[in-house]
Amino acid sequence: MTEMQEGARAPKVEVDPKLLEILVCPATKTTLRYDRERQELISDKARLAFPIRDGIPIMLTDEARSLDDE
């Protein structure tokens, strides 16, 4: 297996819409917004973006990107 070049993005994989309906932010328990382009689930209340890797949402706050850094 080769490492991805820095700055390269993984190919976009669709997430099961039923899964998106039931997932909530682990920090605030509020609904999430799906950003298809960036492959992230956004928690507006927590100001966090949870990555989606290979179609699997990574719902760990330690893995989330802070929206306040933008």
Contacts in CASP RR format, 6 or more apart in sequence:
PFRMAT RR
TARGET T0000
AUTHOR 0000-0000-0000
METHOD contacts of the structure
MODEL  1
MTEMQEGARAPKVEVDPKLLEILVCPATKTTLRYDRERQELISDKARLAF
PIRDGIPIMLTDEARSLDDE
4 10 0 8 1.000
9 39 0 8 1.000
10 39 0 8 1.000
10 53 0 8 1.000
10 54 0 8 1.000
12 36 0 8 1.000
12 39 0 8 1.000
13 39 0 8 1.000
13 52 0 8 1.000
13 54 0 8 1.000
13 55 0 8 1.000
14 55 0 8 1.000
15 34 0 8 1.000
15 52 0 8 1.000
15 55 0 8 1.000
15 57 0 8 1.000
19 57 0 8 1.000
20 32 0 8 1.000
20 34 0 8 1.000
20 41 0 8 1.000
23 32 0 8 1.000
23 41 0 8 1.000
23 57 0 8 1.000
23 59 0 8 1.000
24 30 0 8 1.000
24 31 0 8 1.000
24 32 0 8 1.000
25 31 0 8 1.000
25 32 0 8 1.000
25 43 0 8 1.000
25 45 0 8 1.000
25 46 0 8 1.000
25 48 0 8 1.000
25 50 0 8 1.000
26 59 0 8 1.000
26 60 0 8 1.000
26 61 0 8 1.000
27 43 0 8 1.000
27 46 0 8 1.000
27 48 0 8 1.000
27 61 0 8 1.000
28 43 0 8 1.000
28 45 0 8 1.000
28 46 0 8 1.000
30 43 0 8 1.000
30 44 0 8 1.000
30 45 0 8 1.000
30 46 0 8 1.000
32 41 0 8 1.000
32 42 0 8 1.000
32 43 0 8 1.000
32 50 0 8 1.000
33 41 0 8 1.000
33 42 0 8 1.000
33 43 0 8 1.000
33 44 0 8 1.000
34 40 0 8 1.000
34 41 0 8 1.000
34 42 0 8 1.000
35 41 0 8 1.000
35 42 0 8 1.000
35 49 0 8 1.000
38 49 0 8 1.000
39 51 0 8 1.000
39 52 0 8 1.000
39 53 0 8 1.000
39 55 0 8 1.000
40 49 0 8 1.000
40 50 0 8 1.000
40 51 0 8 1.000
40 52 0 8 1.000
40 65 0 8 1.000
41 49 0 8 1.000
41 50 0 8 1.000
41 52 0 8 1.000
41 57 0 8 1.000
41 59 0 8 1.000
42 48 0 8 1.000
42 49 0 8 1.000
42 50 0 8 1.000
42 67 0 8 1.000
43 49 0 8 1.000
43 50 0 8 1.000
43 64 0 8 1.000
46 61 0 8 1.000
46 64 0 8 1.000
47 66 0 8 1.000
47 67 0 8 1.000
47 68 0 8 1.000
48 61 0 8 1.000
48 64 0 8 1.000
48 65 0 8 1.000
48 66 0 8 1.000
48 67 0 8 1.000
49 64 0 8 1.000
49 65 0 8 1.000
49 66 0 8 1.000
49 67 0 8 1.000
50 57 0 8 1.000
50 58 0 8 1.000
50 59 0 8 1.000
50 60 0 8 1.000
50 63 0 8 1.000
50 64 0 8 1.000
51 57 0 8 1.000
51 58 0 8 1.000
51 63 0 8 1.000
51 64 0 8 1.000
51 65 0 8 1.000
52 58 0 8 1.000
END
